[in-house]
Amino acid sequence: MTRLAIIGMGPRGLYALENLLIQLSANNLEIEIFIFESSDHPGSGNVWHQQQPESNWINITERELSGITARPGFTFANITFEAFPSYHDWCNFNLVPSENDKFPPRSKLGKYLHERFKAIAQNFKSSSLFNFIETDITEVDYQDNKIIIKSKANLWSFDDLLLTIGHQPTKLSDQIEQWKAHADRNENLKVFDSPYPVNTLSELRGCTELTIGIRGFGLAMIDVMRYLVINNYGNFKVINPSTLETVYYKTQPQHLKLIPFSLDGLPLAPKPLNEIIDTWYQPKGQELAYFKSSLETAAQESIAANSLDFLIAPIAKIASRVFNDLKEKSVSHSMNKDEIETQIKSWLKDENYKHVVFQDETIATYKLIQAYIDMALGNAKVSLDYCVWQVWRHCQPSLYEAFSHAQVKKQIIKKVI
């Protein structure tokens, strides 16, 4: 009987496992499946682990998790597997378009994913066709038409292998290496070379006299910041439910100073407050189809790409239509759709390009954050850059689907990223 190994049982591994079993069921086939996962929460993996702090939020709205659809019921090896509900049904999600979007903790989605995996694993019980092994795999080799998989203590032989290993460690930059070496020579300094898991920063939470530099001004910075400041000394409180305006309050004296920094010093811009405002930036069905087909064509032409025009042209075309349709909601201008499209292309090719329709990024950081918040609330005229970002969010799933196995030069992949 064919033996298959799956290394990694986070969300990707779970998705692959479900589809594999459904296809095997449809074709009345049986194979032996071995799953190797180092986390004690298969289905969720490390990124969505249930035991992480509640301060770690998902960076997309709960509304957008509608894509996590139900798993249908099926029969495999004379075992009946009941259907499993969609994420929205599982958590009884209900939100009217005018209500503020919510960002759930990652642990909540992790619980759902883990329960979805357990629903499969428990059905197999003692079946020899399904084996879960909690371990780290250290080596994969190919010998005599067999795939050899090794851990520190064991080895196994398989006919086929699926790698769904998710996030992998990266090489430390020269700057971080220099900082670590400097900290080793100074006992009053410490460098954390990764923000995750944020629990590794627990020793810093009890300090009331501390200055912490945070390299980066993006999503990971928010996770680190929230983890460090939500403790026995203080917390955040929403003071305006309609806009989610929030203050930080202290219950005990604390002199903790966080100093984020980045290459350009520019802050994140928030997503629209609710579904109604978000629909301002929604591409039409035929626009998304055009965007995807443009990328699919470029993705299969290895010589296509010495520039990013194949990506910039379709996104500029869609965003220019959206911005033009905003009319009085956008910043004042006298351009037609084609002229707007030209501005977008110029800006996407040169991040230093300036025009009155783009937000002035040279103003004070706090004022810049407030400007983007006002756009997200629908309380300020929308700048062209903010519009393009929101359109891009809606196009991104199509990019992933069309460009996952692109046959283009590495330099182009890097530029796309």
Disulfide bonds with the S-S distance in Angstrom:
none
